[in-house]
Amino acid sequence: MRNFAIIGSGPAGFYTAEALAKAYGETARIDIIDKLPVPYGLIRFGVAPDHQSIKAVSKRYDKVADDPQVRFVGNVAIGEAVSIDELRGLYDAVILATGAPHDRPLGIPGEELPGVVGSAAFVGWYNGHPDFADLDPRLDGANVVVIGNGNVALDVARILSKTRAEFAGSDIVGHAIDALDGSGVRSITFLGRRGPHQIAMTPKELGELGHLAEAAPSVDAGDLPPVADDEALEPGVRKSVAHLRAFANAAPDGTKPKKVTFDFFARPLAVEGDGRAERILVERTRLDGARAVGTGETYAVPADLVVSCIGYSSPHIDGVPYDEDGGKYRNDRGQIDDGLYCVGWARRGPSGTIGTNRPDGQAVAARIAADQPEPAGKPGGVALDALLAAKSVEKRLEILGDVHMGAFGLGVGVAHLLLKWSALAALPNAWALLLAPVLARSALLIPMNLFPAARAESLGAISREGNWRVGLLIALPAALIAPKLAVVAIVAALLVAWWSSHRLNGGISGDVYGAIVEITEVAVLIAALT
Ligand SMILES: Cc1cc2nc3c(=O)[nH]c(=O)nc-3n(C[C@H](O)[C@H](O)[C@H](O)COP(=O)(O)OP(=O)(O)OC[C@H]3O[C@@H](n4cnc5c(N)ncnc54)[C@H](O)[C@@H]3O)c2cc1C
């Protein structure tokens, strides 16, 4: 058996798990460990809430997690709760897929003023990231400056521009939509050091700016190079520049109260204000080849809120060499050291789309296979669980694939059972078997909502029980004909439960719980009817 630990459950982590599971099948166990209690990294906490079709990629990761060889272990921060050296002692290979969650600093005076936030924080706030729920960005002022000319800057400006109605179908969190709905923002200005030909905004996302209900984009035609120069551009950039040209040529729309302005050739020098951001001092630039150089001309842009979208860096982790310039782990094509690898943004730095991480994950899996022809004989997840228990780290196993019920979940499950059986007693006929679970589930929702940690696992187990119900109702006529079958089935289910709890290292599997409950009920019913 080979044991792998992947640190980080974003796209890079899941694509690596997928490649390892495919390469080794039954002969490998893969733990995907995340510091957050829920998986998917930036798919959940970065990708814009009004881009649901992009977020749907997580369905593919669900399938990876459904594989019995793959386990998600949430709420465990590597480098804090458990060190890299400890992990390396437990797993054949440790793969860092931590992404790049830290905002790069602006490096200008005044960036520490209230009202200046990084995009990781701002995006995390509107996406419900637990670390940024209390960000409370300043939305009472009229002017926002967004520093950067990439897709993240575009997301930020679009989210600030949309009306409540335009968020229909999104999964934006309540605190953010309420704050945005009541905001006083009227002007959003992108600052970009270089010009329209150097933007990193993709055409589809840029085009959306032209279709907002209450905001209109504005580009100074004088910033655009001659049309003939667009020919030399890569096709995607050419399409984006075509959008900018359309924005520049559009007649001003006086009906829209918000304006999104592209200020090109503008380098931020300082954030200024009396105890909070009020304006940003900017230097006009010009291009020298592909580089922006200052012209010495300066001006101020009003800014009650400044959101910097200028890139990210990976977290420092003790024992892992770091490339300070690249903001990522020092590695040679994914390998950091013997048995230690990195993948995704942690390997390449913060660039590329979700899909870019797939070949990355496959390449690292192939590299591991080449480096380690034989299993290392390390203990893997069982030993991690023991280590976490010894350190009193409360890990969370989300409902991915099978449910893993802890003592609390099991307690709620037993309560569910008792409620069901009392409903059965009150309605003594075969139809009660169908009706009673509905009553019990409704009754249980109230206490379960009081204990959110138990709620997920209990609800998961109960809904899985529903799947068993269908199967067993079909089996019921057969069992009626041969009642002894039910007794055999109960014994079999108990054996499976015992085996499963050993295989899953403690706790009881939700599927097995469901099976026991349903088989017992069928047996009770058969006993009553015969
Ligand atoms: C705001 C924003 C919007 C984006 N929108 C799009 C888009 O629309 N389309 C697109 O194709 N791409 C988009 N991207 C890019 C895409 O999200 C990335 O390519 C991708 O998420 C990178 O994957 P990753 O797995 O390397 O990192 P992440 O997705 O960041 O995953 C890293 C995971 O590691 C965990 N972690 C970090 N440190 C630790 C630790 N010490 N211990 C345990 N766990 C840890 C984190 O909690 C996280 O779950 C966007 C990026 C951003 C920032």
Ligand as a Chemical Component Dictionary entry (heavy atoms), coordinates in Angstrom:
data_LIG
# 
_chem_comp.id                   LIG 
_chem_comp.type                 NON-POLYMER 
_chem_comp.pdbx_formal_charge   0 
_chem_comp.three_letter_code    LIG 
# 
loop_
_chem_comp_atom.comp_id 
_chem_comp_atom.atom_id 
_chem_comp_atom.alt_atom_id 
_chem_comp_atom.type_symbol 
_chem_comp_atom.charge 
_chem_comp_atom.model_Cartn_x 
_chem_comp_atom.model_Cartn_y 
_chem_comp_atom.model_Cartn_z 
_chem_comp_atom.pdbx_ordinal 
LIG C1  C1  C 0 -10.355 35.801 -7.224  1  
LIG C2  C2  C 0 -10.030 34.688 -8.195  2  
LIG C3  C3  C 0 -10.923 34.335 -9.179  3  
LIG C4  C4  C 0 -10.614 33.324 -10.089 4  
LIG N1  N1  N 0 -11.516 33.017 -11.049 5  
LIG C5  C5  C 0 -11.206 32.069 -11.959 6  
LIG C6  C6  C 0 -12.130 31.757 -12.997 7  
LIG O1  O1  O 0 -13.215 32.348 -13.084 8  
LIG N2  N2  N 0 -11.782 30.786 -13.889 9  
LIG C7  C7  C 0 -10.571 30.131 -13.813 10 
LIG O2  O2  O 0 -10.287 29.255 -14.644 11 
LIG N3  N3  N 0 -9.676  30.410 -12.818 12 
LIG C8  C8  C 0 -9.971  31.346 -11.902 13 
LIG N4  N4  N 0 -9.068  31.643 -10.924 14 
LIG C9  C9  C 0 -7.806  30.864 -10.852 15 
LIG C10 C10 C 0 -8.022  29.518 -10.124 16 
LIG O3  O3  O 0 -8.811  29.733 -8.996  17 
LIG C11 C11 C 0 -6.657  28.916 -9.773  18 
LIG O4  O4  O 0 -6.009  28.544 -10.990 19 
LIG C12 C12 C 0 -6.750  27.674 -8.889  20 
LIG O5  O5  O 0 -7.647  27.819 -7.829  21 
LIG C13 C13 C 0 -5.366  27.339 -8.311  22 
LIG O6  O6  O 0 -5.502  26.077 -7.686  23 
LIG P1  P1  P 0 -4.635  25.605 -6.446  24 
LIG O7  O7  O 0 -5.173  24.268 -6.091  25 
LIG O8  O8  O 0 -3.196  25.731 -6.782  26 
LIG O9  O9  O 0 -4.908  26.649 -5.259  27 
LIG P2  P2  P 0 -6.261  27.006 -4.366  28 
LIG O10 O10 O 0 -7.434  26.881 -5.224  29 
LIG O11 O11 O 0 -5.924  28.290 -3.775  30 
LIG O12 O12 O 0 -6.259  25.855 -3.269  31 
LIG C14 C14 C 0 -5.323  25.831 -2.212  32 
LIG C15 C15 C 0 -5.912  25.141 -0.988  33 
LIG O13 O13 O 0 -4.865  24.928 -0.040  34 
LIG C16 C16 C 0 -5.349  25.180 1.266   35 
LIG N5  N5  N 0 -4.200  25.515 2.123   36 
LIG C17 C17 C 0 -3.394  26.597 2.025   37 
LIG N6  N6  N 0 -2.442  26.534 2.987   38 
LIG C18 C18 C 0 -2.663  25.391 3.688   39 
LIG C19 C19 C 0 -2.010  24.784 4.796   40 
LIG N7  N7  N 0 -0.941  25.329 5.380   41 
LIG N8  N8  N 0 -2.504  23.613 5.274   42 
LIG C20 C20 C 0 -3.595  23.041 4.702   43 
LIG N9  N9  N 0 -4.243  23.588 3.652   44 
LIG C21 C21 C 0 -3.776  24.742 3.145   45 
LIG C22 C22 C 0 -6.315  26.339 1.057   46 
LIG O14 O14 O 0 -7.247  26.425 2.133   47 
LIG C23 C23 C 0 -6.978  25.954 -0.274  48 
LIG O15 O15 O 0 -8.135  25.157 -0.060  49 
LIG C24 C24 C 0 -9.359  32.648 -9.991  50 
LIG C25 C25 C 0 -8.453  33.006 -8.994  51 
LIG C26 C26 C 0 -8.771  34.014 -8.088  52 
LIG C27 C27 C 0 -7.785  34.397 -7.030  53 
# 
loop_
_chem_comp_bond.comp_id 
_chem_comp_bond.atom_id_1 
_chem_comp_bond.atom_id_2 
_chem_comp_bond.value_order 
_chem_comp_bond.pdbx_ordinal 
LIG C1  C2  SING 1  
LIG C2  C3  SING 2  
LIG C2  C26 DOUB 3  
LIG C3  C4  DOUB 4  
LIG C4  N1  SING 5  
LIG C4  C24 SING 6  
LIG N1  C5  DOUB 7  
LIG C5  C6  SING 8  
LIG C5  C8  SING 9  
LIG C6  O1  DOUB 10 
LIG C6  N2  SING 11 
LIG N2  C7  SING 12 
LIG C7  O2  DOUB 13 
LIG C7  N3  SING 14 
LIG N3  C8  DOUB 15 
LIG C8  N4  SING 16 
LIG N4  C9  SING 17 
LIG N4  C24 SING 18 
LIG C9  C10 SING 19 
LIG C10 O3  SING 20 
LIG C10 C11 SING 21 
LIG C11 O4  SING 22 
LIG C11 C12 SING 23 
LIG C12 O5  SING 24 
LIG C12 C13 SING 25 
LIG C13 O6  SING 26 
LIG O6  P1  SING 27 
LIG P1  O7  DOUB 28 
LIG P1  O8  SING 29 
LIG P1  O9  SING 30 
LIG O9  P2  SING 31 
LIG P2  O10 DOUB 32 
LIG P2  O11 SING 33 
LIG P2  O12 SING 34 
LIG O12 C14 SING 35 
LIG C14 C15 SING 36 
LIG C15 O13 SING 37 
LIG C15 C23 SING 38 
LIG O13 C16 SING 39 
LIG C16 N5  SING 40 
LIG C16 C22 SING 41 
LIG N5  C17 SING 42 
LIG N5  C21 SING 43 
LIG C17 N6  DOUB 44 
LIG N6  C18 SING 45 
LIG C18 C19 SING 46 
LIG C18 C21 DOUB 47 
LIG C19 N7  SING 48 
LIG C19 N8  DOUB 49 
LIG N8  C20 SING 50 
LIG C20 N9  DOUB 51 
LIG N9  C21 SING 52 
LIG C22 O14 SING 53 
LIG C22 C23 SING 54 
LIG C23 O15 SING 55 
LIG C24 C25 DOUB 56 
LIG C25 C26 SING 57 
LIG C26 C27 SING 58 
# 
